[in-house]
């Protein structure tokens, strides 16, 4: 299940990656975080949320596996 969702995220990123273009001239680092935030929450909202859910599931699973059971 997680592999399928990861594959879906990768495919959607690579399909829409051709629309990204570098802005010529000026300081390329100026406003980089703001631009990244806008891109993540506008164009890549679904893959961003799916990957966040996958990471949350992985953290919960790692906690459950690492938790020592007391009888």
GUVEX-949068 format. One line per field, with one value per atom (N, C-alpha, C): chain; x, y, z; residue in one letter; residue number from 1. Coordinates in steps of 0.1 Angstrom, whole numbers. Example, Ala and Ser with C-alpha at 12.3 -4.5 7.8 and 13.67 -1.06 7.14 Angstrom:
2
mimar [A	A	A	A	A	A]
c1 [132	123	132	128	137	129]
c2 [-57	-45	-33	-22	-11	0]
c3 [78	78	78	71	71	79]
fidren [A	A	A	S	S	S]
nupa [1	1	1	2	2	2]
end
This chain:
71
mimar [A	A	A	A	A	A	A	A	A	A	A	A	A	A	A	A	A	A	A	A	A	A	A	A	A	A	A	A	A	A	A	A	A	A	A	A	A	A	A	A	A	A	A	A	A	A	A	A	A	A	A	A	A	A	A	A	A	A	A	A	A	A	A	A	A	A	A	A	A	A	A	A	A	A	A	A	A	A	A	A	A	A	A	A	A	A	A	A	A	A	A	A	A	A	A	A	A	A	A	A	A	A	A	A	A	A	A	A	A	A	A	A	A	A	A	A	A	A	A	A	A	A	A	A	A	A	A	A	A	A	A	A	A	A	A	A	A	A	A	A	A	A	A	A	A	A	A	A	A	A	A	A	A	A	A	A	A	A	A	A	A	A	A	A	A	A	A	A	A	A	A	A	A	A	A	A	A	A	A	A	A	A	A	A	A	A	A	A	A	A	A	A	A	A	A	A	A	A	A	A	A	A	A	A	A	A	A	A	A	A	A	A	A]
c1 [8	0	9	19	27	36	40	48	40	27	18	16	14	12	25	37	49	51	48	49	40	28	18	24	31	37	48	57	68	63	53	48	42	34	28	38	49	60	67	70	78	69	56	47	46	47	45	58	69	82	87	81	86	81	71	66	75	84	93	104	106	116	124	137	145	142	143	141	155	157	170	173	186	190	186	193	190	195	192	197	187	192	184	179	186	182	172	169	160	146	140	126	124	135	134	125	125	116	101	99	85	80	88	84	82	91	89	76	73	61	49	49	37	36	47	46	41	46	42	27	22	8	-2	3	-6	-5	6	7	9	16	19	11	-1	-8	-11	-16	-19	-7	3	15	22	21	27	19	6	-2	-1	0	2	15	26	39	39	32	31	24	13	6	15	23	32	43	48	58	52	40	33	31	26	24	38	48	61	66	64	68	59	47	38	42	45	49	63	72	85	84	75	72	66	57	51	60	69	79	89	93	104	99	86	80	82	87	89	76	72	60	63	55	56	44	48	37	35]
c2 [-12	0	13	13	25	26	15	16	21	18	23	38	42	57	64	59	65	66	55	56	66	68	78	92	94	107	110	100	102	105	97	99	113	118	131	142	140	150	151	139	139	144	141	146	161	167	182	189	182	189	197	194	201	215	219	232	242	236	245	251	264	271	280	282	291	305	314	328	334	339	345	358	360	373	374	384	386	376	377	368	356	344	332	327	331	327	336	347	357	352	350	345	330	323	309	301	303	296	299	312	316	310	310	304	289	282	268	265	273	271	273	283	285	273	268	257	244	242	230	230	242	242	246	249	252	240	239	229	215	213	199	196	201	199	184	177	163	154	155	147	151	163	168	162	162	156	141	134	120	116	123	120	123	133	136	125	119	108	96	93	82	83	95	98	96	101	99	84	77	62	55	59	53	56	68	72	64	63	55	40	35	21	19	28	26	27	35	36	24	18	6	-6	-7	-18	-16	-4	-1	-2	-1	-1	-15	-16	-28	-32	-44	-49	-54	-50	-54	-63	-75	-85	-86]
c3 [0	0	0	9	10	-3	-9	-21	-32	-33	-44	-42	-30	-28	-31	-27	-30	-45	-52	-67	-73	-67	-72	-70	-59	-56	-66	-68	-77	-92	-96	-110	-111	-101	-102	-102	-94	-94	-107	-113	-126	-137	-137	-148	-148	-137	-137	-135	-135	-133	-145	-157	-169	-169	-161	-160	-152	-144	-136	-144	-143	-150	-141	-143	-135	-140	-130	-133	-136	-148	-151	-144	-141	-135	-121	-114	-100	-91	-78	-68	-68	-71	-72	-59	-48	-34	-28	-34	-28	-28	-17	-16	-19	-18	-22	-13	0	9	6	4	1	-12	-22	-35	-33	-26	-23	-16	-6	2	-7	-16	-25	-35	-40	-49	-42	-30	-23	-19	-16	-12	-23	-35	-46	-56	-63	-74	-69	-58	-53	-40	-38	-25	-23	-32	-30	-28	-36	-33	-19	-16	-3	9	8	19	19	8	8	14	10	16	31	36	50	57	51	58	58	47	47	58	60	71	84	86	99	102	92	94	97	91	93	107	112	126	136	134	143	143	131	130	137	135	142	157	162	176	181	174	179	178	168	167	178	181	191	205	207	221	227	239	246	253	251	257	271	280	294	297	302	306	320]
fidren [X	X	X	X	X	X	X	X	X	X	X	X	X	X	X	X	X	X	X	X	X	X	X	X	X	X	X	X	X	X	X	X	X	X	X	X	X	X	X	X	X	X	X	X	X	X	X	X	X	X	X	X	X	X	X	X	X	X	X	X	X	X	X	X	X	X	X	X	X	X	X	X	X	X	X	X	X	X	X	X	X	X	X	X	X	X	X	X	X	X	X	X	X	X	X	X	X	X	X	X	X	X	X	X	X	X	X	X	X	X	X	X	X	X	X	X	X	X	X	X	X	X	X	X	X	X	X	X	X	X	X	X	X	X	X	X	X	X	X	X	X	X	X	X	X	X	X	X	X	X	X	X	X	X	X	X	X	X	X	X	X	X	X	X	X	X	X	X	X	X	X	X	X	X	X	X	X	X	X	X	X	X	X	X	X	X	X	X	X	X	X	X	X	X	X	X	X	X	X	X	X	X	X	X	X	X	X	X	X	X	X	X	X]
nupa [1	1	1	2	2	2	3	3	3	4	4	4	5	5	5	6	6	6	7	7	7	8	8	8	9	9	9	10	10	10	11	11	11	12	12	12	13	13	13	14	14	14	15	15	15	16	16	16	17	17	17	18	18	18	19	19	19	20	20	20	21	21	21	22	22	22	23	23	23	24	24	24	25	25	25	26	26	26	27	27	27	28	28	28	29	29	29	30	30	30	31	31	31	32	32	32	33	33	33	34	34	34	35	35	35	36	36	36	37	37	37	38	38	38	39	39	39	40	40	40	41	41	41	42	42	42	43	43	43	44	44	44	45	45	45	46	46	46	47	47	47	48	48	48	49	49	49	50	50	50	51	51	51	52	52	52	53	53	53	54	54	54	55	55	55	56	56	56	57	57	57	58	58	58	59	59	59	60	60	60	61	61	61	62	62	62	63	63	63	64	64	64	65	65	65	66	66	66	67	67	67	68	68	68	69	69	69	70	70	70	71	71	71]
end
